[in-house]
Amino acid sequence: MASQAQRLRDLLARGDLVIAPGVYDGYSARLVEAAGFETAATSGAAVSNSLLGIDDIGVMGLAENVGHCRHIAAAISIPLTADADTGYGNPVNVHYTVQQFEQAGVAGVNIEDQVHPKRCGHMPGKEVIPLEDMVKKIEAACLARKDDAFMIIARTDALAVEGLDMTVKRVRAYVEAGADMIFPDAARSEIEIGRIVDASRAPVTINMGFGIRARPTTPLIPLPRLAAIGVRRVSLPRMLPAAAILGMSRALDCMKDVIRTGVPADRPDLAVGIEEIMELMGYDEMRALERRLLTDENLTTKYGR
């Protein structure tokens, strides 16, 4: 059976634009798979926001990130890539970081060239490490993996710090060092993306943020246009967290009205039913396993029969 990493490589080799919604917990990951998407990507910002309740400023540690990604990867059957931030230190730290993420069951990791502690790629105040230091991190990441298919995704934040020409230089060096995919974050235009695609001998992935609404940094570019430019994968790290925040906010506002008026609200437009939750989380499969493995006495206790 092909590894998840190999399955991701096969998706990229197929020729179609690969779309990877950003996930941050079991609900979001299962929803992505149920919707028919063939791969997903954890968002470091979303994981930090949801798990710790703080901004993406490099506070989340390796153990927290790997442990959370392990649970998400185990919840789905499609390939998942993880956001490993800066690799949590120097090239030796990167070596062990990659080993831990690979053991967690993900298909590949983003390693970025920001100074640690890093910042969300769309926040001001970013700094990048010297090109030569990032090359060593990529070499360390490639050396660490057990499965040659495990993807090392080299993210660069140099566009906002050093400009396009230096970013192109970095991209070429990162591919030469062994990066399997290039991720130029916070790209500001089709021109920048096209230059990077032309410079890279590895596939390029672009962060389209919310996917269904604009933002102040990278413009919302139509997916067919990105494919025509030569982009191979698009990630949507902010879409599901933003949708969840809006949905939860609206449900809470409705509940405040219920408290104020004392009138119950039956609002299927604001919340799915218990049946949908049970279907999403695989309750039928769990119950089938119970019927197979538990004694008749145990089943009678659980289900009254």
C-alpha positions in Angstrom: 0.0 0.0 0.0 1.3 3.4 -0.9 2.2 5.7 1.9 0.3 8.9 2.5 3.3 10.8 1.3 3.4 8.8 -2.0 -0.3 9.4 -2.4 0.2 13.1 -2.2 3.0 12.9 -4.8 0.7 10.9 -7.0 -1.9 13.7 -6.7 0.6 16.3 -7.8 1.8 14.2 -10.6 -1.7 13.7 -12.0 -1.6 17.2 -13.5 -4.7 18.8 -12.0 -4.5 21.7 -9.6 -4.5 20.2 -6.0 -6.6 22.0 -3.5 -5.7 21.6 0.2 -8.2 23.1 2.7 -6.6 24.1 6.0 -7.7 22.0 9.0 -7.1 22.4 12.7 -9.1 19.7 14.5 -11.0 16.4 14.0 -14.2 18.1 12.9 -12.6 20.3 10.2 -10.4 17.4 8.9 -13.4 15.0 8.6 -15.5 17.6 6.9 -12.8 18.2 4.3 -12.6 14.5 3.5 -16.4 14.1 3.6 -16.7 17.0 1.1 -14.5 15.0 -1.4 -11.2 16.9 -1.1 -8.2 14.6 -1.7 -5.8 16.2 0.6 -5.7 18.7 3.5 -3.1 20.8 5.3 -2.9 21.9 8.9 -2.6 25.6 9.4 -0.1 26.6 12.1 -2.0 29.8 12.7 -5.3 28.0 13.1 -3.8 25.3 15.4 -2.1 28.0 17.5 -5.3 30.1 17.6 -7.6 27.2 18.4 -5.4 25.1 20.7 -3.7 27.9 22.7 -6.1 30.8 22.1 -3.2 33.1 21.0 -1.9 34.6 17.8 0.6 32.8 15.6 3.7 34.3 17.0 5.9 31.2 17.5 4.7 30.4 21.0 3.3 26.9 20.2 6.0 24.3 20.7 7.0 21.2 18.8 5.4 18.7 21.1 2.0 20.5 21.0 2.1 20.8 17.3 3.1 17.2 16.5 0.7 15.7 19.0 -2.2 17.7 17.6 -1.3 16.8 14.0 -1.0 13.1 14.9 -4.6 13.1 16.1 -5.8 14.9 12.9 -3.8 12.6 10.6 -5.3 9.5 12.4 -8.9 10.9 11.9 -8.8 10.9 8.1 -7.7 8.7 5.2 -6.5 11.4 2.9 -2.9 12.8 2.9 -2.3 15.6 5.4 0.6 18.0 5.4 1.7 19.8 8.5 3.0 23.3 9.3 6.3 22.8 11.1 7.0 26.5 11.5 10.8 27.1 11.4 11.6 23.5 12.3 12.0 24.7 16.0 15.7 25.6 15.9 18.8 25.0 13.9 19.4 22.2 11.3 19.9 19.6 14.0 16.5 20.5 15.5 15.0 20.4 12.1 16.3 16.8 11.7 14.4 15.7 14.8 11.4 17.8 14.0 11.0 16.0 10.6 11.3 12.6 12.2 8.6 13.4 14.7 6.2 14.7 12.1 6.8 11.7 9.8 6.2 9.3 12.7 2.9 11.2 13.4 1.6 10.0 10.0 1.6 13.2 8.0 2.6 13.3 4.3 5.0 16.2 4.5 5.9 19.4 6.3 6.4 23.1 5.7 9.7 24.4 6.9 10.0 28.2 6.7 13.0 30.6 6.5 11.8 33.0 9.1 13.8 33.9 12.2 12.5 32.1 15.3 10.2 33.0 17.0 8.3 33.3 13.7 5.2 35.2 12.9 2.1 34.5 10.7 3.2 35.0 7.1 0.7 37.8 6.6 1.7 39.8 9.7 4.2 42.7 9.5 7.5 42.5 11.2 8.8 39.3 9.7 12.6 38.5 9.5 14.3 35.8 7.5 17.4 33.8 8.2 20.4 33.8 5.8 19.9 31.8 2.7 22.8 29.5 3.6 21.2 28.6 7.0 17.9 27.7 5.3 19.7 25.5 2.8 21.2 23.6 5.7 17.7 23.2 7.2 16.4 21.7 4.0 19.4 19.3 3.8 18.7 18.3 7.4 15.0 17.7 6.6 15.8 15.5 3.6 18.3 13.5 5.5 15.9 12.9 8.4 13.0 11.3 6.5 12.7 7.6 6.4 10.3 7.6 3.5 11.8 9.3 0.4 8.3 10.3 -0.6 7.8 12.3 2.5 7.5 15.9 1.2 9.8 18.7 2.4 8.0 21.9 1.5 10.3 24.9 1.7 8.4 28.0 2.6 10.0 31.4 2.1 8.8 34.7 3.6 11.5 36.6 1.7 9.0 38.5 -0.5 8.0 40.9 2.2 11.6 41.3 3.5 14.0 41.1 0.6 11.9 41.4 -2.5 11.2 39.3 -5.5 14.8 39.0 -7.0 16.2 37.6 -3.7 13.2 35.4 -3.3 13.9 33.9 -6.7 17.5 33.3 -5.6 16.3 31.6 -2.5 13.8 29.4 -4.4 16.5 28.1 -6.7 18.8 27.4 -3.8 16.1 25.6 -1.8 15.2 23.3 -4.8 18.9 22.6 -5.3 19.2 21.6 -1.6 16.4 19.0 -2.1 13.1 20.8 -1.4 10.2 18.9 -2.9 7.8 21.9 -3.1 8.2 25.7 -2.9 5.8 27.8 -0.8 6.3 31.5 -1.3 4.0 33.0 1.4 2.3 36.3 1.1 2.8 36.6 -2.7 1.4 40.0 -3.8 0.6 39.5 -7.4 0.3 37.1 -10.4 3.6 38.5 -11.6 5.4 37.5 -8.5 3.9 34.0 -8.5 4.7 33.6 -12.2 8.4 34.6 -11.6 8.7 32.1 -8.8 7.0 29.3 -10.8 9.4 29.9 -13.7 12.4 29.9 -11.3 11.5 26.7 -9.5 12.1 23.2 -10.8 9.9 21.9 -8.0 6.1 22.3 -7.7 4.9 25.6 -6.3 2.1 25.9 -3.7 0.3 29.1 -3.1 -1.7 30.2 0.0 -5.1 31.6 -1.0 -6.0 32.3 2.6 -9.8 32.4 3.0 -10.4 31.1 -0.6 -14.0 32.6 -0.6 -13.3 36.2 0.4 -10.5 38.7 -0.2 -7.8 39.8 2.3 -5.3 42.7 2.3 -2.2 40.7 1.4 -2.2 38.0 -1.4 -5.1 38.9 -3.8 -7.9 36.4 -4.5 -6.8 34.9 -7.8 -9.1 32.6 -9.7 -8.0 28.9 -9.4 -8.0 28.4 -13.2 -5.7 31.4 -13.5 -3.3 29.9 -10.9 -3.3 26.6 -12.7 -2.5 28.5 -16.0 0.4 30.3 -14.3 1.8 26.9 -13.3 0.9 26.6 -9.7 0.5 22.9 -8.6 -1.2 23.2 -5.3 -3.4 25.8 -3.5 -3.8 25.8 0.3 -6.8 27.5 2.0 -5.6 27.8 5.6 -8.0 30.4 6.8 -11.3 29.3 5.2 -12.6 26.8 7.7 -11.5 28.6 10.9 -13.1 31.8 9.6 -16.3 29.9 8.6 -16.4 28.3 12.1 -15.9 31.6 13.9 -18.8 33.1 11.9 -21.1 30.2 12.5 -20.4 30.0 16.2 -20.8 33.8 16.6 -24.2 33.6 15.0 -25.3 30.7 17.1 -24.2 32.5 20.3 -26.1 35.7 19.2 -29.2 33.5 18.7 -28.8 31.9 22.1 -28.6 35.4 23.7 -32.0 36.2 22.1 -33.4 33.0 23.5 -32.1 33.9 27.0 -33.6 37.4 26.7 -37.0 36.4 25.3 -37.4 33.0 26.9 -38.7 31.7 23.6 -37.0 28.5 22.3 -35.4 28.7 18.9 -35.4 25.8 16.4 -32.7 27.0 14.0 -31.4 24.3 11.7 -29.8 27.0 9.6 -27.5 27.7 12.5 -26.6 24.2 13.7 -26.6 20.7 12.3 -28.5 18.0 14.1 -27.0 15.2 16.2 -27.5 12.8 13.3 -25.1 14.8 11.2 -22.5 14.9 14.0 -22.8 11.2 14.5 -22.5 10.5 10.8 -19.4 12.7 10.5 -17.7 11.1 13.4 -18.3 7.6 12.4 -20.8 6.5 15.1 -22.2 3.7 12.9 -18.7 2.2 12.4 -18.1 2.3 16.1 -21.4 0.6 16.9 -20.7 -2.1 14.3 -17.3 -2.7 16.0 -19.0 -3.0 19.4 -21.5 -5.6 18.0 -18.6 -7.6 16.6 -16.3 -7.4 19.7 -18.6 -7.1 22.8 -20.4 -9.9 24.4 -24.2 -10.2 24.3 -24.3 -9.1 27.9 -22.3 -6.0 27.2 -24.6 -5.1 24.3 -27.7 -5.6 26.3 -26.3 -3.2 28.9 -25.4 -0.6 26.3 -28.4 -0.8 23.9 -31.1 -2.5 26.1 -31.3 -5.6 23.9 
